[in-house]
């Protein structure tokens, strides 16, 4: 089995879609603490809490503030369904 080299990250709220891009790494505020996701991660579903979510594309990190929701992690795709989320540059 060939492991993926990138993750497709999708972040959506009830109001809008915030992110839809291929990334190298993600860190999320889980209900049990922060956790990281790399390509090839084991599938999981997790609850999210209030905190900072960041994702990395090459050497560039991008930040979002997030308040609650769920995340579905697959080996090549991460979907975040957030109650509230704001891009750092919009705050």
C-alpha positions as semicolon CSV with decimal commas, in nm:
position;residue;x (nm);y (nm);z (nm)
1;X;0,000;0,000;0,000
2;X;0,135;0,340;-0,100
3;X;0,095;0,611;0,164
4;X;-0,036;0,950;0,049
5;X;0,205;1,245;0,055
6;X;-0,059;1,518;0,111
7;X;-0,391;1,557;0,289
8;X;-0,696;1,723;0,138
9;X;-0,818;1,953;0,417
10;X;-1,177;2,081;0,417
11;X;-1,300;2,311;0,694
12;X;-1,666;2,414;0,690
13;X;-1,907;2,589;0,926
14;X;-2,287;2,616;0,896
15;X;-2,230;2,955;0,724
16;X;-1,947;2,889;0,478
17;X;-1,654;2,683;0,359
18;X;-1,324;2,821;0,493
19;X;-1,051;2,590;0,362
20;X;-1,025;2,344;0,073
21;X;-0,660;2,270;-0,005
22;X;-0,387;2,008;-0,001
23;X;-0,169;2,031;0,311
24;X;0,129;1,856;0,468
25;X;0,028;1,856;0,836
26;X;-0,260;1,960;1,064
27;X;-0,292;2,022;1,438
28;X;-0,640;2,026;1,591
29;X;-0,788;2,105;1,936
30;X;-0,951;1,774;2,030
31;X;-1,178;1,733;2,331
32;X;-0,901;1,527;2,497
33;X;-0,619;1,763;2,394
34;X;-0,439;1,876;2,080
35;X;-0,347;1,614;1,822
36;X;-0,161;1,616;1,493
37;X;-0,245;1,455;1,161
38;X;0,000;1,359;0,887
39;X;-0,071;1,189;0,552
40;X;-0,147;0,820;0,603
41;X;-0,305;0,873;0,949
42;X;-0,530;0,600;1,083
43;X;-0,900;0,682;1,025
44;X;-1,079;0,837;1,322
45;X;-1,367;1,059;1,429
46;X;-1,311;1,311;1,709
47;X;-1,490;1,593;1,886
48;X;-1,327;1,936;1,873
49;X;-1,322;2,202;2,143
50;X;-1,234;2,572;2,157
51;X;-0,878;2,635;2,043
52;X;-0,634;2,702;1,764
53;X;-0,619;2,486;1,453
54;X;-0,320;2,516;1,222
55;X;-0,220;2,351;0,899
56;X;0,111;2,354;0,715
57;X;0,175;2,375;0,341
58;X;0,550;2,343;0,283
59;X;0,709;2,583;0,533
60;X;0,400;2,809;0,564
61;X;0,165;2,766;0,860
62;X;-0,194;2,892;0,849
63;X;-0,403;2,944;1,165
64;X;-0,774;2,938;1,249
65;X;-0,966;2,992;1,570
66;X;-1,223;2,717;1,618
67;X;-1,504;2,660;1,868
68;X;-1,648;2,311;1,876
69;X;-1,742;2,061;1,611
70;X;-1,618;1,731;1,475
71;X;-1,335;1,606;1,257
72;X;-1,321;1,301;1,031
73;X;-0,967;1,186;0,956
74;X;-0,893;0,952;0,667
75;X;-0,546;0,861;0,537
76;X;-0,565;1,123;0,259
77;X;-0,857;1,351;0,359
78;X;-0,951;1,550;0,670
79;X;-1,295;1,708;0,705
80;X;-1,361;1,957;0,988
81;X;-1,725;2,041;1,065
82;X;-1,695;2,336;1,302
83;X;-1,969;2,519;1,489
84;X;-1,764;2,841;1,465
85;X;-1,433;2,903;1,287
86;X;-1,245;3,216;1,180
87;X;-0,929;3,253;0,974
88;X;-0,654;3,434;1,167
89;X;-0,636;3,713;0,909
90;X;-1,011;3,780;0,953
91;X;-1,000;3,826;1,331
